[in-house]
Amino acid sequence: MLSFIIIGKNEGKNLTACISSCISFAYNIAIDYEIIYVDSQSTDNSLAIASNFNKVKTLILQSPCNAAKARNLGARNAEGDYFVFVDGDMVLYPEFGNKIIKNGELIYPFLNGQRIDIYYDENGRFLSDTKNEVTKIKNDKYLITTGGLYIIKRTLWHQMNGMDSKLRCFEDNDLAYRIYLKKNIKILNVGSIFAEHHTIGYTNKKRYIDLARGNNFLFKGVIFRKYIFSKILIYLVRKNLSFFSLLLAIFLTAIIQNPSFLLLYVMVLSIKMFFIRKTNDSIPKIKRFFVDGYIDFKILYGLLFFYPKK
Protein backbone atom coordinates (compact mmCIF):
# COMPACT_ATOMS: atom_id res chain seq x y z
CA MET A 1 0.00 0.00 0.00
CA LEU A 2 1.21 3.49 -0.90
CA SER A 3 0.69 6.41 1.44
CA PHE A 4 0.88 9.70 -0.43
CA ILE A 5 1.76 12.39 2.11
CA ILE A 6 1.17 15.85 0.67
CA ILE A 7 2.21 18.93 2.61
CA GLY A 8 1.24 22.48 1.75
CA LYS A 9 0.35 25.99 2.77
CA ASN A 10 -1.83 28.18 0.52
CA GLU A 11 -1.41 25.83 -2.44
CA GLY A 12 -5.04 26.01 -3.50
CA LYS A 13 -4.14 26.82 -7.10
CA ASN A 14 -2.05 23.64 -7.37
CA LEU A 15 -3.69 21.21 -4.99
CA THR A 16 -6.34 19.73 -7.29
CA ALA A 17 -3.72 18.79 -9.86
CA CYS A 18 -1.43 17.42 -7.15
CA ILE A 19 -4.05 15.17 -5.55
CA SER A 20 -5.40 14.03 -8.92
CA SER A 21 -1.90 13.04 -10.02
CA CYS A 22 -1.46 10.91 -6.89
CA ILE A 23 -4.69 9.07 -7.67
CA SER A 24 -3.59 8.51 -11.28
CA PHE A 25 -0.18 7.31 -10.07
CA ALA A 26 -1.77 4.60 -7.91
CA TYR A 27 -4.33 3.57 -10.53
CA ASN A 28 -1.63 3.24 -13.18
CA ILE A 29 0.14 0.52 -11.18
CA ALA A 30 -3.07 -0.94 -9.71
CA ILE A 31 -1.98 -0.64 -6.10
CA ASP A 32 -3.92 0.15 -2.95
CA TYR A 33 -3.31 3.66 -1.66
CA GLU A 34 -4.27 6.43 0.72
CA ILE A 35 -3.73 10.18 0.48
CA ILE A 36 -2.93 12.31 3.51
CA TYR A 37 -2.89 16.07 3.13
CA VAL A 38 -1.16 18.00 5.93
CA ASP A 39 -2.06 21.68 5.89
CA SER A 40 0.17 24.29 7.56
CA GLN A 41 -2.44 26.89 8.55
CA SER A 42 -3.54 27.86 5.02
CA THR A 43 -5.63 30.98 4.57
CA ASP A 44 -6.77 30.19 1.02
CA ASN A 45 -9.14 27.45 -0.20
CA SER A 46 -6.68 24.56 0.23
CA LEU A 47 -8.74 22.78 2.90
CA ALA A 48 -11.92 23.09 0.86
CA ILE A 49 -10.20 21.61 -2.17
CA ALA A 50 -8.80 18.68 -0.19
CA SER A 51 -12.26 17.96 1.23
CA ASN A 52 -13.62 17.53 -2.31
CA PHE A 53 -11.73 14.24 -2.58
CA ASN A 54 -13.27 11.36 -0.65
CA LYS A 55 -9.97 9.48 -0.53
CA VAL A 56 -8.07 12.33 1.14
CA LYS A 57 -7.51 12.42 4.89
CA THR A 58 -6.85 16.03 5.95
CA LEU A 59 -4.70 16.97 8.94
CA ILE A 60 -4.00 20.49 10.21
CA LEU A 61 -0.56 21.16 11.65
CA GLN A 62 -0.46 23.29 14.76
CA SER A 63 1.82 26.34 14.91
CA PRO A 64 4.72 26.82 14.70
CA CYS A 65 4.75 25.01 11.36
CA ASN A 66 7.59 23.62 9.30
CA ALA A 67 7.98 20.96 6.62
CA ALA A 68 9.65 18.43 8.93
CA LYS A 69 6.77 18.61 11.43
CA ALA A 70 4.24 18.34 8.60
CA ARG A 71 5.85 15.24 7.14
CA ASN A 72 6.22 13.64 10.57
CA LEU A 73 2.54 14.25 11.29
CA GLY A 74 1.55 12.73 7.96
CA ALA A 75 3.75 9.69 8.52
CA ARG A 76 2.34 9.10 12.03
CA ASN A 77 -1.12 8.84 10.51
CA ALA A 78 -0.11 6.77 7.47
CA GLU A 79 -0.87 3.06 7.14
CA GLY A 80 1.00 2.22 3.94
CA ASP A 81 4.12 0.13 3.46
CA TYR A 82 5.71 2.95 1.46
CA PHE A 83 5.52 6.70 2.03
CA VAL A 84 5.42 8.97 -1.02
CA PHE A 85 6.30 12.49 0.13
CA VAL A 86 5.00 15.22 -2.16
CA ASP A 87 4.77 19.00 -1.90
CA GLY A 88 1.43 20.58 -2.75
CA ASP A 89 2.86 22.39 -5.77
CA MET A 90 4.00 19.17 -7.47
CA VAL A 91 2.26 17.01 -10.07
CA LEU A 92 3.34 13.37 -10.29
CA TYR A 93 3.92 11.52 -13.56
CA PRO A 94 1.88 8.27 -13.31
CA GLU A 95 4.26 6.40 -15.63
CA PHE A 96 7.03 6.70 -13.07
CA GLY A 97 5.28 4.12 -10.91
CA ASN A 98 5.98 1.39 -13.46
CA LYS A 99 9.70 2.03 -13.03
CA ILE A 100 9.84 1.65 -9.28
CA ILE A 101 6.99 -0.68 -8.25
CA LYS A 102 7.39 -4.31 -9.35
CA ASN A 103 4.86 -6.95 -8.27
CA GLY A 104 3.50 -4.54 -5.68
CA GLU A 105 6.92 -3.99 -4.09
CA LEU A 106 9.22 -0.97 -4.13
CA ILE A 107 12.45 -1.87 -5.97
CA TYR A 108 14.64 0.00 -3.44
CA PRO A 109 13.92 1.28 0.09
CA PHE A 110 14.68 4.96 -0.59
CA LEU A 111 14.36 6.58 -4.00
CA ASN A 112 13.36 9.59 -6.05
CA GLY A 113 13.45 10.59 -9.71
CA GLN A 114 13.86 13.48 -12.08
CA ARG A 115 11.84 16.64 -11.50
CA ILE A 116 10.87 19.26 -14.04
CA ASP A 117 10.88 22.68 -12.41
CA ILE A 118 8.37 25.10 -13.93
CA TYR A 119 9.13 28.66 -12.89
CA TYR A 120 6.70 31.55 -12.46
CA ASP A 121 7.08 35.14 -11.33
CA GLU A 122 5.35 36.58 -8.26
CA ASN A 123 2.22 37.26 -10.34
CA GLY A 124 1.92 33.67 -11.56
CA ARG A 125 3.22 34.32 -15.07
CA PHE A 126 5.16 31.45 -16.63
CA LEU A 127 8.86 32.19 -17.10
CA SER A 128 10.70 29.00 -18.02
CA ASP A 129 11.11 25.30 -17.27
CA THR A 130 13.85 22.70 -17.06
CA LYS A 131 12.18 20.10 -19.30
CA ASN A 132 14.88 20.10 -21.98
CA GLU A 133 17.59 19.47 -19.39
CA VAL A 134 15.73 16.87 -17.36
CA THR A 135 14.53 14.74 -20.27
CA LYS A 136 18.15 14.15 -21.32
CA ILE A 137 18.83 12.28 -18.07
CA LYS A 138 18.36 8.55 -18.67
CA ASN A 139 20.65 6.79 -16.22
CA ASP A 140 19.93 5.83 -12.63
CA LYS A 141 22.42 6.93 -10.00
CA TYR A 142 22.90 6.80 -6.25
CA LEU A 143 23.07 10.05 -4.27
CA ILE A 144 23.37 11.01 -0.61
CA THR A 145 20.94 13.92 -0.65
CA THR A 146 17.37 14.60 -1.69
CA GLY A 147 14.75 17.30 -1.99
CA GLY A 148 11.16 17.11 -0.80
CA LEU A 149 10.01 14.51 -3.35
CA TYR A 150 10.87 10.89 -2.60
CA ILE A 151 9.53 7.45 -1.69
CA ILE A 152 10.76 5.65 1.39
CA LYS A 153 9.97 2.30 2.93
CA ARG A 154 7.92 2.64 6.09
CA THR A 155 10.31 0.55 8.19
CA LEU A 156 13.32 2.64 7.12
CA TRP A 157 11.49 5.87 7.96
CA HIS A 158 10.69 4.66 11.47
CA GLN A 159 14.22 3.33 12.00
CA MET A 160 15.39 6.91 11.42
CA ASN A 161 12.63 8.28 13.71
CA GLY A 162 11.40 10.38 10.80
CA MET A 163 12.60 13.93 10.34
CA ASP A 164 14.34 16.21 12.77
CA SER A 165 11.51 18.61 13.60
CA LYS A 166 13.96 21.22 14.91
CA LEU A 167 15.10 21.85 11.33
CA ARG A 168 12.96 24.46 9.60
CA CYS A 169 15.02 24.01 6.42
CA PHE A 170 17.31 21.36 4.91
CA GLU A 171 15.39 18.66 6.78
CA ASP A 172 15.31 16.43 3.68
CA ASN A 173 19.08 16.61 3.30
CA ASP A 174 19.46 15.73 6.97
CA LEU A 175 17.27 12.64 6.58
CA ALA A 176 19.26 11.43 3.57
CA TYR A 177 22.57 12.00 5.36
CA ARG A 178 21.41 10.05 8.41
CA ILE A 179 20.19 7.15 6.29
CA TYR A 180 23.51 7.01 4.47
CA LEU A 181 25.65 7.29 7.60
CA LYS A 182 23.62 4.91 9.79
CA LYS A 183 22.38 2.39 7.21
CA ASN A 184 24.87 2.88 4.36
CA ILE A 185 21.89 3.37 2.04
CA LYS A 186 22.11 6.05 -0.63
CA ILE A 187 19.00 7.34 -2.35
CA LEU A 188 18.36 5.80 -5.77
CA ASN A 189 17.82 8.64 -8.24
CA VAL A 190 15.89 7.04 -11.10
CA GLY A 191 16.56 8.43 -14.58
CA SER A 192 12.88 9.05 -15.37
CA ILE A 193 10.58 11.97 -14.68
CA PHE A 194 8.83 11.66 -11.32
CA ALA A 195 7.02 15.00 -11.17
CA GLU A 196 6.63 18.60 -12.24
CA HIS A 197 7.28 21.30 -9.66
CA HIS A 198 5.34 24.56 -10.14
CA THR A 199 7.17 27.25 -8.21
CA ILE A 200 8.80 30.65 -8.06
CA GLY A 201 12.49 30.16 -8.82
CA TYR A 202 14.84 30.03 -5.83
CA THR A 203 17.05 32.67 -7.48
CA ASN A 204 14.10 34.97 -8.13
CA LYS A 205 15.18 38.46 -7.01
CA LYS A 206 12.61 38.88 -4.26
CA ARG A 207 12.64 35.28 -3.08
CA TYR A 208 16.42 35.10 -2.91
CA ILE A 209 16.70 38.32 -0.92
CA ASP A 210 13.93 37.17 1.43
CA LEU A 211 15.73 33.85 1.98
CA ALA A 212 18.98 35.67 2.73
CA ARG A 213 17.29 38.02 5.20
CA GLY A 214 15.47 35.23 6.99
CA ASN A 215 16.84 32.52 9.26
CA ASN A 216 16.81 29.68 6.72
CA PHE A 217 20.56 29.58 6.19
CA LEU A 218 21.20 29.35 9.92
CA PHE A 219 19.88 25.81 9.61
CA LYS A 220 22.45 25.05 6.95
CA GLY A 221 25.06 25.91 9.55
CA VAL A 222 23.37 23.46 11.91
CA ILE A 223 23.60 20.75 9.23
CA PHE A 224 27.31 21.45 8.74
CA ARG A 225 27.91 21.25 12.49
CA LYS A 226 26.21 17.84 12.61
CA TYR A 227 28.21 16.33 9.77
CA ILE A 228 31.48 18.25 9.48
CA PHE A 229 33.43 15.39 11.08
CA SER A 230 31.64 12.60 9.21
CA LYS A 231 32.57 10.76 6.02
CA ILE A 232 30.39 13.12 3.96
CA LEU A 233 32.67 16.09 4.69
CA ILE A 234 34.27 16.01 1.23
CA TYR A 235 30.80 16.00 -0.34
CA LEU A 236 29.75 19.00 1.76
CA VAL A 237 32.91 20.92 0.83
CA ARG A 238 32.45 20.19 -2.87
CA LYS A 239 28.84 21.38 -2.82
CA ASN A 240 29.52 24.45 -0.64
CA LEU A 241 32.97 25.54 -1.75
CA SER A 242 32.60 29.25 -1.02
CA PHE A 243 31.51 28.67 2.57
CA PHE A 244 34.31 26.24 3.34
CA SER A 245 36.85 28.57 1.72
CA LEU A 246 35.57 31.23 4.14
CA LEU A 247 36.04 28.80 7.03
CA LEU A 248 39.57 28.00 5.87
CA ALA A 249 40.44 31.67 5.32
CA ILE A 250 39.29 32.63 8.82
CA PHE A 251 41.19 29.72 10.34
CA LEU A 252 44.44 30.60 8.53
CA THR A 253 44.03 34.28 9.37
CA ALA A 254 43.62 33.44 13.06
CA ILE A 255 46.56 31.00 13.14
CA ILE A 256 49.06 32.93 11.03
CA GLN A 257 47.64 36.35 11.91
CA ASN A 258 47.65 37.49 8.30
CA PRO A 259 44.31 38.84 7.02
CA SER A 260 45.45 38.47 3.40
CA PHE A 261 44.15 34.89 3.56
CA LEU A 262 40.64 36.38 3.39
CA LEU A 263 41.43 37.15 -0.26
CA LEU A 264 41.18 33.40 -0.83
CA TYR A 265 37.50 33.58 0.05
CA VAL A 266 36.93 36.64 -2.14
CA MET A 267 38.59 34.83 -5.05
CA VAL A 268 36.50 31.66 -4.64
CA LEU A 269 33.28 33.66 -4.32
CA SER A 270 34.18 35.65 -7.45
CA ILE A 271 34.85 32.47 -9.43
CA LYS A 272 31.52 31.09 -8.24
CA MET A 273 29.74 34.04 -9.90
CA PHE A 274 31.07 33.00 -13.32
CA PHE A 275 29.36 29.62 -13.07
CA ILE A 276 25.96 30.89 -11.94
CA ARG A 277 23.39 30.75 -14.71
CA LYS A 278 21.36 33.94 -14.92
CA THR A 279 17.63 33.85 -15.63
CA ASN A 280 15.19 36.62 -16.50
CA ASP A 281 14.10 37.15 -12.90
CA SER A 282 17.32 36.31 -11.06
CA ILE A 283 19.38 38.70 -9.01
CA PRO A 284 22.23 40.51 -10.89
CA LYS A 285 25.60 38.81 -10.38
CA ILE A 286 27.29 41.82 -8.78
CA LYS A 287 24.53 42.02 -6.19
CA ARG A 288 24.53 38.22 -5.90
CA PHE A 289 28.22 38.38 -4.93
CA PHE A 290 27.45 40.45 -1.83
CA VAL A 291 24.27 38.54 -0.98
CA ASP A 292 26.09 35.20 -1.18
CA GLY A 293 28.84 36.60 1.03
CA TYR A 294 26.22 37.62 3.58
CA ILE A 295 24.70 34.13 3.36
CA ASP A 296 28.06 32.45 3.98
CA PHE A 297 28.58 34.52 7.12
CA LYS A 298 25.05 33.66 8.24
CA ILE A 299 25.82 29.96 7.75
CA LEU A 300 28.97 30.45 9.82
CA TYR A 301 26.94 32.01 12.62
CA GLY A 302 24.54 29.08 12.45
CA LEU A 303 27.40 26.59 12.65
CA LEU A 304 28.97 28.27 15.68
CA PHE A 305 26.11 29.71 17.70
CA PHE A 306 22.65 28.60 16.52
CA TYR A 307 20.99 25.73 18.38
CA PRO A 308 17.33 25.42 17.35
CA LYS A 309 14.78 24.11 19.81
CA LYS A 310 11.82 21.87 19.11
C-alpha positions as CSV (number, residue, x, y, z in Angstrom):
1,M,0.0,0.0,0.0
2,L,1.2,3.5,-0.9
3,S,0.7,6.4,1.4
4,F,0.9,9.7,-0.4
5,I,1.8,12.4,2.1
6,I,1.2,15.9,0.7
7,I,2.2,18.9,2.6
8,G,1.2,22.5,1.8
9,K,0.3,26.0,2.8
10,N,-1.8,28.2,0.5
11,E,-1.4,25.8,-2.4
12,G,-5.0,26.0,-3.5
13,K,-4.1,26.8,-7.1
14,N,-2.0,23.6,-7.4
15,L,-3.7,21.2,-5.0
16,T,-6.3,19.7,-7.3
17,A,-3.7,18.8,-9.9
18,C,-1.4,17.4,-7.1
19,I,-4.1,15.2,-5.6
20,S,-5.4,14.0,-8.9
21,S,-1.9,13.0,-10.0
22,C,-1.5,10.9,-6.9
23,I,-4.7,9.1,-7.7
24,S,-3.6,8.5,-11.3
25,F,-0.2,7.3,-10.1
26,A,-1.8,4.6,-7.9
27,Y,-4.3,3.6,-10.5
28,N,-1.6,3.2,-13.2
29,I,0.1,0.5,-11.2
30,A,-3.1,-0.9,-9.7
31,I,-2.0,-0.6,-6.1
32,D,-3.9,0.2,-3.0
33,Y,-3.3,3.7,-1.7
34,E,-4.3,6.4,0.7
35,I,-3.7,10.2,0.5
36,I,-2.9,12.3,3.5
37,Y,-2.9,16.1,3.1
38,V,-1.2,18.0,5.9
39,D,-2.1,21.7,5.9
40,S,0.2,24.3,7.6
41,Q,-2.4,26.9,8.6
42,S,-3.5,27.9,5.0
43,T,-5.6,31.0,4.6
44,D,-6.8,30.2,1.0
45,N,-9.1,27.5,-0.2
46,S,-6.7,24.6,0.2
47,L,-8.7,22.8,2.9
48,A,-11.9,23.1,0.9
49,I,-10.2,21.6,-2.2
50,A,-8.8,18.7,-0.2
51,S,-12.3,18.0,1.2
52,N,-13.6,17.5,-2.3
53,F,-11.7,14.2,-2.6
54,N,-13.3,11.4,-0.6
55,K,-10.0,9.5,-0.5
56,V,-8.1,12.3,1.1
57,K,-7.5,12.4,4.9
58,T,-6.8,16.0,5.9
59,L,-4.7,17.0,8.9
60,I,-4.0,20.5,10.2
61,L,-0.6,21.2,11.6
62,Q,-0.5,23.3,14.8
63,S,1.8,26.3,14.9
64,P,4.7,26.8,14.7
65,C,4.8,25.0,11.4
66,N,7.6,23.6,9.3
67,A,8.0,21.0,6.6
68,A,9.7,18.4,8.9
69,K,6.8,18.6,11.4
70,A,4.2,18.3,8.6
71,R,5.9,15.2,7.1
72,N,6.2,13.6,10.6
73,L,2.5,14.3,11.3
74,G,1.5,12.7,8.0
75,A,3.7,9.7,8.5
76,R,2.3,9.1,12.0
77,N,-1.1,8.8,10.5
78,A,-0.1,6.8,7.5
79,E,-0.9,3.1,7.1
80,G,1.0,2.2,3.9
81,D,4.1,0.1,3.5
82,Y,5.7,2.9,1.5
83,F,5.5,6.7,2.0
84,V,5.4,9.0,-1.0
85,F,6.3,12.5,0.1
86,V,5.0,15.2,-2.2
87,D,4.8,19.0,-1.9
88,G,1.4,20.6,-2.8
89,D,2.9,22.4,-5.8
90,M,4.0,19.2,-7.5
91,V,2.3,17.0,-10.1
92,L,3.3,13.4,-10.3
93,Y,3.9,11.5,-13.6
94,P,1.9,8.3,-13.3
95,E,4.3,6.4,-15.6
96,F,7.0,6.7,-13.1
97,G,5.3,4.1,-10.9
98,N,6.0,1.4,-13.5
99,K,9.7,2.0,-13.0
100,I,9.8,1.7,-9.3
101,I,7.0,-0.7,-8.3
102,K,7.4,-4.3,-9.3
103,N,4.9,-6.9,-8.3
104,G,3.5,-4.5,-5.7
105,E,6.9,-4.0,-4.1
106,L,9.2,-1.0,-4.1
107,I,12.4,-1.9,-6.0
108,Y,14.6,0.0,-3.4
109,P,13.9,1.3,0.1
110,F,14.7,5.0,-0.6
111,L,14.4,6.6,-4.0
112,N,13.4,9.6,-6.0
113,G,13.4,10.6,-9.7
114,Q,13.9,13.5,-12.1
115,R,11.8,16.6,-11.5
116,I,10.9,19.3,-14.0
117,D,10.9,22.7,-12.4
118,I,8.4,25.1,-13.9
119,Y,9.1,28.7,-12.9
120,Y,6.7,31.6,-12.5
121,D,7.1,35.1,-11.3
122,E,5.4,36.6,-8.3
123,N,2.2,37.3,-10.3
124,G,1.9,33.7,-11.6
125,R,3.2,34.3,-15.1
126,F,5.2,31.4,-16.6
127,L,8.9,32.2,-17.1
128,S,10.7,29.0,-18.0
129,D,11.1,25.3,-17.3
130,T,13.8,22.7,-17.1
131,K,12.2,20.1,-19.3
132,N,14.9,20.1,-22.0
133,E,17.6,19.5,-19.4
134,V,15.7,16.9,-17.4
135,T,14.5,14.7,-20.3
136,K,18.2,14.1,-21.3
137,I,18.8,12.3,-18.1
138,K,18.4,8.6,-18.7
139,N,20.7,6.8,-16.2
140,D,19.9,5.8,-12.6
141,K,22.4,6.9,-10.0
142,Y,22.9,6.8,-6.3
143,L,23.1,10.1,-4.3
144,I,23.4,11.0,-0.6
145,T,20.9,13.9,-0.6
146,T,17.4,14.6,-1.7
147,G,14.8,17.3,-2.0
148,G,11.2,17.1,-0.8
149,L,10.0,14.5,-3.4
150,Y,10.9,10.9,-2.6
151,I,9.5,7.5,-1.7
152,I,10.8,5.6,1.4
153,K,10.0,2.3,2.9
154,R,7.9,2.6,6.1
155,T,10.3,0.5,8.2
156,L,13.3,2.6,7.1
157,W,11.5,5.9,8.0
158,H,10.7,4.7,11.5
159,Q,14.2,3.3,12.0
160,M,15.4,6.9,11.4
161,N,12.6,8.3,13.7
162,G,11.4,10.4,10.8
163,M,12.6,13.9,10.3
164,D,14.3,16.2,12.8
165,S,11.5,18.6,13.6
166,K,14.0,21.2,14.9
167,L,15.1,21.8,11.3
168,R,13.0,24.5,9.6
169,C,15.0,24.0,6.4
170,F,17.3,21.4,4.9
171,E,15.4,18.7,6.8
172,D,15.3,16.4,3.7
173,N,19.1,16.6,3.3
174,D,19.5,15.7,7.0
175,L,17.3,12.6,6.6
176,A,19.3,11.4,3.6
177,Y,22.6,12.0,5.4
178,R,21.4,10.0,8.4
179,I,20.2,7.1,6.3
180,Y,23.5,7.0,4.5
181,L,25.6,7.3,7.6
182,K,23.6,4.9,9.8
183,K,22.4,2.4,7.2
184,N,24.9,2.9,4.4
185,I,21.9,3.4,2.0
186,K,22.1,6.0,-0.6
187,I,19.0,7.3,-2.3
188,L,18.4,5.8,-5.8
189,N,17.8,8.6,-8.2
190,V,15.9,7.0,-11.1
191,G,16.6,8.4,-14.6
192,S,12.9,9.0,-15.4
193,I,10.6,12.0,-14.7
194,F,8.8,11.7,-11.3
195,A,7.0,15.0,-11.2
196,E,6.6,18.6,-12.2
197,H,7.3,21.3,-9.7
198,H,5.3,24.6,-10.1
199,T,7.2,27.3,-8.2
200,I,8.8,30.7,-8.1
201,G,12.5,30.2,-8.8
202,Y,14.8,30.0,-5.8
203,T,17.1,32.7,-7.5
204,N,14.1,35.0,-8.1
205,K,15.2,38.5,-7.0
206,K,12.6,38.9,-4.3
207,R,12.6,35.3,-3.1
208,Y,16.4,35.1,-2.9
209,I,16.7,38.3,-0.9
210,D,13.9,37.2,1.4
211,L,15.7,33.8,2.0
212,A,19.0,35.7,2.7
213,R,17.3,38.0,5.2
214,G,15.5,35.2,7.0
215,N,16.8,32.5,9.3
216,N,16.8,29.7,6.7
217,F,20.6,29.6,6.2
218,L,21.2,29.4,9.9
219,F,19.9,25.8,9.6
220,K,22.5,25.1,6.9
221,G,25.1,25.9,9.5
222,V,23.4,23.5,11.9
223,I,23.6,20.8,9.2
224,F,27.3,21.4,8.7
225,R,27.9,21.2,12.5
226,K,26.2,17.8,12.6
227,Y,28.2,16.3,9.8
228,I,31.5,18.3,9.5
229,F,33.4,15.4,11.1
230,S,31.6,12.6,9.2
231,K,32.6,10.8,6.0
232,I,30.4,13.1,4.0
233,L,32.7,16.1,4.7
234,I,34.3,16.0,1.2
235,Y,30.8,16.0,-0.3
236,L,29.8,19.0,1.8
237,V,32.9,20.9,0.8
238,R,32.5,20.2,-2.9
239,K,28.8,21.4,-2.8
240,N,29.5,24.4,-0.6
241,L,33.0,25.5,-1.8
242,S,32.6,29.3,-1.0
243,F,31.5,28.7,2.6
244,F,34.3,26.2,3.3
245,S,36.8,28.6,1.7
246,L,35.6,31.2,4.1
247,L,36.0,28.8,7.0
248,L,39.6,28.0,5.9
249,A,40.4,31.7,5.3
250,I,39.3,32.6,8.8
251,F,41.2,29.7,10.3
252,L,44.4,30.6,8.5
253,T,44.0,34.3,9.4
254,A,43.6,33.4,13.1
255,I,46.6,31.0,13.1
256,I,49.1,32.9,11.0
257,Q,47.6,36.4,11.9
258,N,47.7,37.5,8.3
259,P,44.3,38.8,7.0
260,S,45.4,38.5,3.4
261,F,44.1,34.9,3.6
262,L,40.6,36.4,3.4
263,L,41.4,37.1,-0.3
264,L,41.2,33.4,-0.8
265,Y,37.5,33.6,0.1
266,V,36.9,36.6,-2.1
267,M,38.6,34.8,-5.0
268,V,36.5,31.7,-4.6
269,L,33.3,33.7,-4.3
270,S,34.2,35.7,-7.5
271,I,34.9,32.5,-9.4
272,K,31.5,31.1,-8.2
273,M,29.7,34.0,-9.9
274,F,31.1,33.0,-13.3
275,F,29.4,29.6,-13.1
276,I,26.0,30.9,-11.9
277,R,23.4,30.8,-14.7
278,K,21.4,33.9,-14.9
279,T,17.6,33.9,-15.6
280,N,15.2,36.6,-16.5
281,D,14.1,37.2,-12.9
282,S,17.3,36.3,-11.1
283,I,19.4,38.7,-9.0
284,P,22.2,40.5,-10.9
285,K,25.6,38.8,-10.4
286,I,27.3,41.8,-8.8
287,K,24.5,42.0,-6.2
288,R,24.5,38.2,-5.9
289,F,28.2,38.4,-4.9
290,F,27.4,40.5,-1.8
291,V,24.3,38.5,-1.0
292,D,26.1,35.2,-1.2
293,G,28.8,36.6,1.0
294,Y,26.2,37.6,3.6
295,I,24.7,34.1,3.4
296,D,28.1,32.5,4.0
297,F,28.6,34.5,7.1
298,K,25.0,33.7,8.2
299,I,25.8,30.0,7.8
300,L,29.0,30.5,9.8
301,Y,26.9,32.0,12.6
302,G,24.5,29.1,12.4
303,L,27.4,26.6,12.7
304,L,29.0,28.3,15.7
305,F,26.1,29.7,17.7
306,F,22.7,28.6,16.5
307,Y,21.0,25.7,18.4
308,P,17.3,25.4,17.3
309,K,14.8,24.1,19.8
310,K,11.8,21.9,19.1
